[in-house]
Amino acid sequence: MLERTEKAESALDGAQLVRFDDTTSRLAVWHGGVTINIYNSQTFDEITCFSLSNEIGEPCSRDEVDEHISDIFGTDNDEY
């Protein structure tokens, strides 16, 4: 149980945006940079991560990241 708690703390520490997909029990976590991490919400094991930036390589706004996560979670793509 402690390992899961430590993984959760590590994954969520400093997060600026966290979204939960109840269909697949996944968490999307964004810390404000260009990387969005996708975790299994029960184990907090990382499933995948991806980058999202504007045309000059800077992080997108919180609203843009939130919209992209909604799009990802709205698909039937098992990769995420």
N, C-alpha and C positions, 0 to 999 in steps of 0.2 A: 504494500500500500504506500509506503514511504517513497518508493521509486516513482510511482504514478504522481504523487503530490509534487515531488521535485521536478518531474517533467512538465507538469502543468504550470508550476511557478516559472520555470525557465521559458516556456513557450509564451506565456502571457505577460511576463514582466515588461513593462514599458510599452505595451501595445497601445496603439492609437485607434485601432478599429478591430473588432472581433465579430464575426458573423457565424452563426450556427445553421447548418443544413440538417433539419430533422429527418429528412427522407433517407439520408445516407449516414447520419451521425458524424459529419465532418465539421471541422472548425477552420475558418479562414482567419488568419492573423496577420495584421499589417502593423509594422512599427514605424512607419513614416518614411521609409526609404523606397527603393524600387522593387523590393522583394516582398511577395505575398506567400506565406507558408500555409499549407493545408495539412491539418492534423486529424487523426482519428480521435474523436471526442471522448472515447472511453479509455484509451490507453495513453493518449497524447504522443503517440509515435507519429513522426512526420511521414506523410504519404507522398507529398511532392511539394515543389515550390516553383514559382514562376516570377518573372520580372515584368513590371509595367512602368513605362516612363513616357514622358512627352517626346516631341520630335527632336529635342536637343539632349536627351538622356537624363533629364532631371525627374525626380519623383512626381507623379501625378497628384492632383488634389485629393483630399479625403473623399469628396463626393464622386470623383471619377473612379477611385479605387472601389468604393462601395457599389457603384453601378456595375463595374466589371465583375466583382464577386457575385453579385446578383445574377448576372448573365451566366457565369460559370455554373453556379448552383442551379440555375434554371434549366440547364441542358441535361440530357440523358447520358452524358459523358462519364463513364466509370473511371476514366483516367484521373479525374480530380475527385 
